[in-house]
């Protein structure tokens, strides 16, 4: 119960204050006895208030405005007390015993400590009067008489992507068929003009799900396809830029005009047959701009638009009402099917009557059904009483009056039944903009930095945070947008309706505030909100806003989009989390971070730039006072050297720096470090190359290597030292070892002599393809039984190498780059089951020569083949055999590398397409072929039919193309053997 209270949105800060007050009463502060009596008084009074707050947490919907105001005052007071304590602890805790502090320094420290003690004594008297006043109000309101109830909610161990899979399977066949008929019914006309079909319905009905189903069903028949989501107030420059990116067009440069981008896209589409899905349009004027990019070229192009507003739907179809598809709620049968597929196996007889009532009140809304079902699944018991409570809490008449407010009421119930620890984490997601794709690991580290994750004995904070995240996914409060092959969520977002809900809750709780203009910023700061998200997107004609605003109380600050606001970073003296995501033009030429050296409480700092013309970063010379900093992520061009004392930060766990960054000497002192990305082998000193081996807590190491920056002898020395260090890390906690560069180095040294036989092997990811070349698949790889991802380049591949890799029991992802073609056919499988769990196989070589035997790769879903144009001549009808033995194969991508795009190359591509299509089309289903030219690589894709394709949307819902994008970044070797 203590851990539960620690991370509550309302009481979390109170528990933190009580812990710090207890610290001030401890032995470490005995020299401050004169103030300890006052501290004890504060602790006792705040403890009583904390007990009341815990009661109020369980009566959220019953709190009257007067009580809510008192609760907010208590929280504001607790935050202020914690700020005072933190400042005092910092001032009185500075180390004067360091050897570099002389006599004068010690005297100065003593004077500062006396000053801090005097200031804190005065503050305590003021705080005492404030606490007395608030306490008297509590007695007048008689809040102690309120009743409370509590329950413990256990973690649901189910797979996180269940909602997306179920929603795609239930009740979609009929609407999908109807929509396809609207799109494709051309009445045998020889000329097929552009057709726009709109799907209209309120939030949560499944408009986007339906559009995605049709998108995947028909998209392969078109020259290009794009799925793009629209926010309520879209930035048109950013939106058009996303369309350009999804079309794989070269990025338009040196333009800040919407009209220029429209013409650029329009010209690209002029002679093409295209298919677009424009998801969630809120305003007719937005459509008025978007429709300009679609040329009416008589090619039979199609556009699907989804919206919640009927007038917008009619406008998008040029008021042709027959092309407006009105989304209907699920009927009773499908509602029941969806509900019980989420609830799971239950004894239906006692719950039959109440389940009918629950479904009736859900009104056929898929989002409401899944949300309530998720709530029921999470309960410790499945009793009639518990289900009746849920039913009685729902608003009625959703079917007859399906308003936005009604939807919020349904989601509100799911929110109110979250444990307090999950409410806090969910509310924090409101820091992110609408439709923002959130990296899971960043979100979890922000939760940890904010103190939302309690200390659980024997458990790592990151693991506890991930369990919270998974539970929110299980409850359908977070939607995965990218899932890796092991089922782990990589990226996520929240449904628009849920985002609206948590923003309202955040405002009520004064938990955080979102501002998109100067007026909003001023109002938020005046309310003394502790977390602020700035989402400023000004038009091209608006300049930078400059104002002097006081932010000393801000704990978290998020800056997203085209940030045109100047403020003094010195004001952020209480900041814990600072997250800057630079996008779009209009930024200043540089971001000056030199003041961060005074932000003593900072725990998480992330500065990200998405374009090359973004501002440069200026770092301070020293940051040694940031004793609490845990994450430093700099994905932006840095003009200054890294602070020399960064190696002395005691709590730094995760360090991200751009490729080509030189770290200061002494990284051996960064004992707490778990993530290092990127470590440049040739930029860093020999001392750091050796010291790397002493980072025994390192779990993830991304490196880069450009041997052109050194002579051959220097390169050999650097790589030899680096490999020695890496081999030592492999004996410790290293789990992820990956390359970030795409420049081949000379043949890599073998590690067999560096790895002892009694080593405990924890390595899970090894990805050095396109960086180093091994002569053969190293034997020592077979010793790493935990490997789930492997990407390597070898001079040649032998049958024994395949047999070695086939024995890795956890391998999910495999990329083999073969520099020389095999002398004879490589046979995969034969006899026992091999590659039992492999789901992704990518082979880059001169000419493939493979045979898949029965049970070779029973779980393989994606196959990528990359060959050189000259290798096409060696292809025969039996180049790839046994594809029919891959029962779960969903997609095949074939890439052909061209040195120049001429007629002969096109002929070879056509030959390769015919040969490989014939070889591969024996797989299950009837694959459709799609060709495209990309970065010198011509690809054609075969999307195989699958009985279980439901999670494809969950993996990549908004991608214009699929997982072969990564494959286009490298070209296979032209070396042939024999």
Secondary structure, DSSP 8 states (H G I E B T S, - for coil): -HHHHHT-TTTHHHHHHHHHHHHHTSGGGGGGHHHHHHHHHHHHHHHHHHHHHHHHHTTGGG--HHHHHHHHHHHHHHHHHHHHHHHHHHHHH----STT--HHHHHHHHHHHHHHHHHHHHHHHHHHHHHHHHHHHHHHHTGGG------------S-TTHHHHHHHHSS-HHHHHHHHHHHH--TT-SSB--EEEEEE--TTSSHHHHHHHHHHHHGGGSSEEEEEE--TT--HHHHHHHHHHHTT-----S---HHHHHHHHHHHHTTS-EEEEEEEE--HHHHHHHGGG----SB--EEEEEES-HHHHHHHTTT-GGGEEE-----HHHHHHHHHHHH-S--HHHHHHHHHHHHHHHTT-HHHHHHHHHHHHTSS---HHHHHHHHHHS-S-TTT---HHHHHHHHHHHHHTS-HHHHHHHHHGGGS-TT--EEHHHHHHHHHHHT-S---TTS-HHHHHHHHHHHHHHTTSSEEEEE-TTS-EEEEE--HHHHHHHHHHHHHHTS-EEESSHHHHHHHHHTT-SEEEEE----TT---EE-----TT-SEEEEEES--EE--GGG-TT-SEEEEEE-SS---SEEE-GGGGG-TT--EEEEEE-STTS-EEE--S--TT-TT--EEEEES-B-S---GGGGG-TT--EEE--TT----S-GGG-TT--EEEEEETTTS-HHHHHHGGG-TT--EEEEE--GGGS-HHHHHHHHHHHHHHHHHHHTTT--EEEE------SB----GGGS-TT------EEE-TTT-EESS--GGGGG-TT--EEEEEES---HHHHHHHHT-TT--EEEEEESS--SS-EEE-SSS--STT--EEEEE-SS--EEE-TTSSTT--EEEEEEEGGGGGG--TTSEE-GGG-TT--EEEEEEE-SS-SHHHHHHHHHHHHHHHHHHTTSSS---EEEEEETTEEEEEEE---S--TTHHHH-SS-SS-GGGGGGG---------
